[in-house]
């Protein structure tokens, strides 16, 4: 079977049979792909570490008829700091689930890969997980063609009010009150929230380390992005419910 190499991050893993795992990984070179890691659930398997969720590694794969086969692996980062903190696990799970759902198979996007990898390194380094995740989801949506319109009314192009505005998931952006009736799905947001979202959209990883957001702004961004993403994907991300449960102390 022909073989190929991929620098990849594990997005999902599923047990298969008694000793195998089926992986979904996102690679810099080949985009999202699935492969079977035979025997990886055995304690002595050389592939075991490389099949853990979030792992960043260098993989050698053989092209198969239905599934490619993982034959060799070299772990570059296992992110133990994420694995040791339930909140960081929750946010990392959300990021990889969002990426897994929104990208197509075998559609490489090095910029998207680098965004995920740098976000995981930020979580590993102790940066505020909610700020990292809000930046990640905004940037991923933008790279996927679903950039929220934050600078002008999504319907008429007029500047939004500076103090309080509305965001419509169905229109994909802010709305004004001068060009027609406000859509039923419009969410009220502050001008500070729109400014914060605009900053997160273009923020470099180093800038996220020093960014601070109030609880009100965090809540508004989370609500806007939840419905913006849900409208595009037509489904709710399961890991989002996990994050809400942790915040509620359940």
PyMOL commands that set and color helices and strands:
alter all, ss='L'
color gray80, all
select helices_A, chain A and resi 49-51+80-83+86-102+110-124+129-143+191-202+205-208+215-233+238-247
alter helices_A, ss='H'
color red, helices_A
select strands_A, chain A and resi 3-16+20-27+31-37+56-62+68-77+164-168+173-175+186-190
alter strands_A, ss='S'
color yellow, strands_A
deselect
rebuild
show_as cartoon
